[in-house]
Amino acid sequence: SGLIVSATGTIHVDGRLTALGTAPVSLTTAGKIVLPADSEIGSLSGDITLSANAGGTTSGSFTGIEANRTRISSTAGDIRLVAQSGSDGGLGVVLANSTIESLGASAATAGSIAIDGTSIHETGVLSTDSTRIAAVAGHISISGQGGQVGGSFRSGVTLELGTEVTTTGAGADAGDISIVGTAGGSDNSQIGVSLKGTGDGVRINAVDGDISIHGTTSNGGTNSDGILLDGAMISSTGDGNILLTGTATAGNALQFISDGRAVTNSGDILLDANGDLTTTSGGPPVLSATAGAITIDSTGTLRVAGDIDHGSGGTTIDGGSG
């Protein structure tokens, strides 16, 4: 029957939890889940589900799921982390120096990874300190909503300081990557999806799987971007496509700074900005497609600085009304 825990307070995992066969691991609480250093949760074919304050009904200031130097892995089961902060503060999901991995190499049997965090006051999902989220043939989905009430520098999803999100499957066994972030606050520097890789680079990689990133700031003040690539690298080494869709009213829908870039081999690159689009680079090309096409579409002001390399697919630019 596996390990199934339902609680109202804190669930603290100190040690190793392993489910054999098809047995699942399910930890559900109206409070928070804490995974301290050297804790592990693993399964063979059973699903792993961690759910903390998913209904958002618990008061107080706390982070829903907090993992520090933790490993969560499954060979053929799905991995799902869903959490909401306390109503008075805290983050949704925090992953620090941790590993979340789906090991299945066949699309027919591989499990997926889904991480979903919500914070009323702060960031929905924060991944930091060389955290690795990895799959072979399984799909990876990261979604976050943050910054709904008060304070600057909030985001839906923030990946920073060496975080890697990767799928390595090829052909029919390719795994896709999807990242969706929304920041709904009205203060400055609200970021839908923030990829901050300066110094310790953030890397989002696939082989033949597609990479899709959607970032939205609906009410933000100045410097509030839909998607911010700050020194981050998004790459597809096979046939996978890269799609970046950003929406912003006060900042940039899409912004590339500090050598933030997107690179494909045979796949296409599409930048879709519902608002302004800005790229700055003094180093490698901002966009590079060896054999694929590059399409840049902005409904606002288009500011492109830095090189764009394309192969036989060519480059199409639509600057909209800006």
Protein Blocks (a to p, Z undefined) as FASTA:
>chain_A
ZZadddfbdcddedjdddehjbccddddfbdcdddehiacddfkbccdddehklopagcj
ddfbdcehiacddfkbccdddddddfkbccfbdcehiacddfbfbfklpccdddddddfk
lcfbdceehiacddfkbccdddddehkngcihiafbdceehiacddfbehjlbccddddd
ddfbfbehiafbdcdfehiacddddfkbccddddddfkbcehiafbdcehiacddfblbc
cddddddfklcfbdceehiacddfkbccddddebddddddfbdcfbdcfklccddddfbd
cddedjddddfkopaddehjZZ
